[in-house]
């Protein structure tokens, strides 16, 4: 699944237990897209692919930072917008995580990335998500343009 060592618990330091919960939510809620990404079944893949599970942990950590969720009150516009979404849907973070994983994989393919490009791909993923969260008509995670990636 793409862990760094024999004991996967050591890989959660960046994203914490929520990153495991996010992976489980993705697997249970969207099993086909989850398996497609896990098995790297789409696109012209690199010889040195990203490790799936570690990518998931990093996506959780990236979202927490992007949305400024460790603060009592988010200081980013994306974080403020997201809190409004969360008020209407307690699963908004989990759904956003699934979308972020799809966006990250799409960016990976578009950039023809290899393992050493992972941070650049994650940065590009964050920029796209921030841009989509700031679209005026967006009030739910399901309204994000990238949500369509989950339905392929």
HELIX and SHEET records of a PDB file:
HELIX    1   1 UNK A    8  UNK A   12  5                                   5    
HELIX    2   2 UNK A   16  UNK A   29  1                                  14    
HELIX    3   3 UNK A   31  UNK A   38  1                                   8    
HELIX    4   4 UNK A   52  UNK A   66  1                                  15    
HELIX    5   5 UNK A   77  UNK A   88  1                                  12    
HELIX    6   6 UNK A   92  UNK A  110  1                                  19    
HELIX    7   7 UNK A  115  UNK A  117  5                                   3    
HELIX    8   8 UNK A  118  UNK A  133  1                                  16    
HELIX    9   9 UNK A  141  UNK A  143  5                                   3    
HELIX   10  10 UNK A  145  UNK A  151  5                                   7    
END                                                                             
